[in-house]
Amino acid sequence: MEDWQQRVFEEREALRRLISKLRGMLSSDVYTKLDDMDQLLLCRQERAMTAYQDILSERIARFKEPSA
């Protein structure tokens, strides 16, 4: 595996941990006490981070594909 490919794996793992923490916050009492705009922004952040994670997963899946 190339060094840059390993970094993509590491980036996805770090992102997975951050998403997990954010989702925990979204289901906490702290979240329910935030104003509507802050709640909306945190939900948007979670969706964006999840989309980013999905892209990294797609890239990783392509590591195993033969080059065209």
C-alpha distances in whole Angstrom, upper triangle without the diagonal:
4,7,8,6,7,10,11,11,13,15,16,17,19,21,21,23,25,26,27,29,31,32,33,35,36,38,40,43,42,41,44,46,44,46,45,43,41,40,40,37,35,35,34,31,30,30,28,25,25,24,22,20,20,19,16,16,16,14,11,13,13,9,10,13,14,14,18
4,5,5,6,9,10,11,13,14,16,17,19,20,21,23,25,26,28,29,31,32,34,35,36,38,40,43,42,41,44,46,44,45,44,42,40,40,39,36,35,35,33,30,30,29,27,25,25,24,21,20,21,19,15,16,17,13,12,14,13,10,12,14,15,15,18
4,5,5,6,9,10,11,12,14,15,17,18,20,21,23,24,26,27,29,30,32,33,35,37,38,41,40,39,42,44,42,43,43,40,38,38,37,34,33,33,32,29,28,28,26,23,24,24,20,19,21,19,15,17,18,14,13,16,15,12,15,17,18,18,21
4,5,5,6,9,10,10,13,14,15,16,18,20,21,22,24,26,27,28,30,32,33,35,36,40,38,36,40,41,39,41,40,38,35,35,34,32,30,30,29,26,25,25,23,20,21,20,17,16,18,15,12,14,15,12,11,14,13,11,14,16,17,16,20
4,5,5,7,9,10,11,13,14,15,17,19,20,21,23,25,26,27,29,31,31,33,35,39,37,36,39,41,39,40,39,37,35,35,34,31,30,29,28,25,24,24,22,20,20,19,16,15,16,14,10,11,12,9,8,11,10,8,11,13,15,15,18
4,5,5,6,9,10,11,12,14,15,17,19,20,21,23,24,26,27,29,30,32,34,37,36,34,38,40,38,40,39,37,35,34,34,31,29,29,28,25,24,24,22,20,20,20,17,15,16,15,12,12,14,12,9,13,13,11,13,16,18,18,22
4,5,5,6,9,10,10,12,14,15,16,18,20,21,22,24,26,27,28,30,32,35,33,32,36,37,35,37,36,34,32,32,31,28,26,27,26,23,22,22,20,17,18,18,15,13,16,14,11,13,15,12,11,14,15,13,16,18,20,20,23
4,5,5,6,9,10,10,12,14,15,16,18,20,21,22,24,26,26,29,30,34,32,31,34,36,34,35,34,32,30,30,29,26,24,24,23,20,19,20,17,15,15,15,12,10,12,10,7,9,11,8,7,11,12,10,14,16,18,18,21
4,5,5,6,9,10,11,13,14,15,17,19,20,21,23,25,26,27,29,33,31,30,33,35,34,35,35,33,31,30,29,27,25,25,24,21,20,20,18,15,15,16,13,10,12,12,8,8,11,10,7,11,12,11,13,16,19,19,22
4,5,5,6,9,10,11,12,14,15,17,18,20,21,23,24,26,28,31,29,28,32,34,32,34,34,32,29,29,29,26,24,24,23,20,19,20,18,15,15,17,14,11,14,14,10,11,14,13,11,14,16,14,17,20,22,23,26
4,5,5,6,9,10,11,12,14,16,16,18,20,21,22,25,26,29,28,26,30,31,29,31,31,29,26,26,25,23,21,21,20,17,16,17,15,12,13,14,10,9,12,11,8,10,13,12,11,15,16,15,18,20,23,23,26
4,5,5,6,9,10,10,12,14,15,16,18,20,21,23,24,28,27,25,28,30,28,30,29,28,25,25,24,22,20,19,19,16,14,15,13,10,10,11,9,6,9,9,6,7,11,10,9,12,14,14,17,19,22,22,25
4,5,5,6,9,10,11,13,14,15,17,19,20,22,23,27,25,24,28,30,28,30,30,29,26,25,25,23,20,20,20,17,15,17,16,12,12,14,12,9,12,13,10,10,14,14,12,15,17,16,18,21,24,25,28
4,5,5,6,9,10,11,13,14,16,17,19,21,22,25,23,22,26,27,26,28,28,27,24,23,23,21,18,19,19,15,14,16,15,11,12,14,12,10,13,14,11,13,16,16,15,18,20,19,21,24,27,28,30
4,5,5,6,9,10,10,12,14,15,16,19,20,23,22,20,24,25,24,26,25,24,21,20,20,18,15,16,15,12,11,12,11,7,9,11,8,7,10,12,10,11,14,15,14,17,19,19,21,24,27,27,29
4,5,5,6,9,10,11,12,14,15,17,19,22,21,20,23,25,24,26,25,24,22,20,21,19,16,16,16,13,11,13,12,9,8,11,10,7,10,12,11,11,14,15,14,16,19,19,21,24,27,28,30
4,5,5,6,9,10,11,13,14,16,17,20,19,19,22,24,23,25,25,24,21,20,21,19,16,16,17,14,12,15,15,11,11,15,13,11,14,16,14,15,18,19,18,20,23,22,24,27,30,31,33
4,5,5,6,9,10,11,12,15,15,19,17,16,20,21,20,22,22,21,18,17,18,16,13,14,14,11,9,12,12,9,10,13,12,11,14,16,14,16,19,19,19,21,24,24,26,28,32,32,34
4,5,5,6,8,10,10,12,14,18,17,15,18,20,19,21,20,20,17,15,16,14,11,11,12,9,7,9,10,7,7,11,11,9,12,14,14,14,17,19,18,20,23,24,26,28,31,32,34
4,5,5,6,9,10,11,13,16,16,15,18,20,19,22,22,21,18,17,18,17,13,13,15,12,9,12,14,11,10,14,14,12,14,17,16,16,20,21,20,22,25,25,27,29,33,34,36
4,5,5,6,9,10,11,14,13,12,16,18,17,20,20,20,17,15,17,16,12,13,15,12,10,14,15,12,13,16,16,14,17,20,19,19,23,24,23,25,28,28,30,32,36,36,39
4,5,5,6,9,10,13,12,10,14,15,14,17,17,16,13,12,13,12,8,9,11,9,7,11,12,10,11,14,14,14,16,19,18,19,22,23,23,25,28,29,31,33,36,36,38
4,5,5,6,9,12,12,10,13,15,15,17,17,17,14,12,13,13,9,9,12,10,7,10,13,11,11,14,15,14,16,19,19,19,22,24,24,25,28,29,30,32,36,37,38
4,5,5,6,10,10,9,12,14,15,18,18,19,16,13,16,15,12,12,15,13,11,14,16,14,14,18,19,17,19,22,22,22,25,27,26,28,31,31,33,35,39,40,41
4,5,5,8,7,6,10,11,11,14,15,16,12,11,13,13,9,11,14,12,11,14,16,14,15,19,19,18,21,23,23,24,27,28,28,30,33,33,35,37,41,41,43
4,6,8,8,5,8,11,10,13,13,14,11,8,10,11,8,8,11,11,9,12,15,14,14,17,19,18,20,23,23,23,26,28,28,29,32,33,35,37,40,41,42
4,7,8,7,8,11,12,15,15,16,14,11,13,15,11,11,15,14,12,15,18,17,16,20,21,20,22,25,25,25,28,30,30,31,34,35,36,38,42,43,44
4,5,5,7,9,11,14,15,17,14,12,15,16,13,13,17,16,15,18,20,19,19,23,24,23,25,28,28,28,31,33,32,34,37,37,39,41,45,45,47
4,5,5,6,9,12,14,16,14,12,15,17,14,15,19,18,17,20,23,22,22,26,27,26,28,31,31,31,34,36,36,37,40,41,43,45,48,49,51
4,6,5,7,10,13,14,11,10,14,14,12,14,17,16,16,19,21,20,21,24,25,25,27,30,30,31,33,35,35,37,39,40,42,44,47,48,50
4,5,5,9,10,11,9,7,10,11,9,10,14,13,13,16,18,18,19,22,23,23,25,27,28,28,31,33,33,35,37,38,40,42,45,46,47
4,6,8,9,12,10,8,11,13,12,12,16,16,16,18,21,21,21,24,26,26,27,30,31,31,34,35,36,37,40,41,43,44,48,48,50
4,7,9,12,10,9,13,14,13,14,17,18,18,21,22,23,24,26,28,28,30,32,33,34,36,38,38,40,42,43,45,47,50,51,52
4,7,8,6,6,10,11,10,12,15,15,16,18,20,20,22,24,25,26,28,30,31,32,34,36,36,38,40,41,44,45,48,48,50
4,6,6,6,9,10,11,13,15,16,17,19,20,21,23,25,26,27,29,31,32,33,35,37,38,39,41,43,45,46,49,49,50
4,6,5,6,9,10,11,12,14,15,17,18,20,21,23,24,26,27,29,30,32,33,35,36,38,40,41,43,44,48,47,48
4,5,5,6,9,10,10,12,14,15,16,18,20,21,22,24,26,27,29,30,32,33,35,36,38,39,42,43,46,45,46
4,5,5,6,9,10,10,12,14,15,16,18,20,21,22,24,26,27,29,30,32,33,35,36,38,40,41,44,44,45
4,5,5,6,9,10,11,13,14,15,17,19,20,21,23,25,26,27,29,31,32,33,35,37,39,40,43,43,44
4,5,5,6,9,10,11,12,14,15,17,18,20,21,23,25,26,27,29,30,32,33,35,38,38,41,41,42
4,5,5,6,9,10,10,12,14,15,16,18,20,21,23,24,26,27,29,30,32,33,36,37,40,39,40
4,5,5,6,9,10,10,12,14,15,16,18,20,21,22,24,26,27,29,30,32,34,35,39,39,40
4,5,5,6,9,10,11,12,14,15,17,19,20,21,23,25,26,27,29,31,33,34,37,37,38
4,5,5,6,9,10,11,12,14,15,17,19,20,21,23,24,26,27,29,32,32,35,35,36
4,5,5,6,8,10,10,12,14,15,17,18,20,21,23,24,26,27,30,31,34,34,35
4,5,5,6,9,10,10,12,14,15,16,18,20,21,22,25,26,28,29,33,33,34
4,6,5,6,9,10,10,12,14,15,17,19,20,21,23,25,27,28,31,31,32
4,5,5,6,9,10,11,12,14,15,17,19,20,21,23,26,26,29,29,30
4,5,5,6,9,10,11,12,14,15,17,18,20,21,24,25,28,28,30
4,5,5,6,9,10,10,12,14,15,16,19,20,22,23,27,27,28
4,5,5,6,9,10,11,12,14,15,17,19,21,22,25,25,26
4,5,5,6,9,10,11,12,14,16,17,20,21,24,23,25
4,5,5,6,9,10,11,12,14,16,18,19,23,23,25
4,5,5,6,9,10,11,13,15,16,17,21,21,22
4,5,5,6,9,10,11,13,15,16,19,19,20
4,5,5,6,9,10,11,14,15,18,18,20
4,5,5,6,9,10,12,13,17,18,20
4,5,5,6,9,11,11,14,15,16
4,5,5,7,10,10,13,13,15
4,5,5,8,10,13,14,16
4,5,6,7,11,13,15
4,5,5,8,9,11
4,6,8,9,12
4,7,9,12
4,6,9
4,6
4
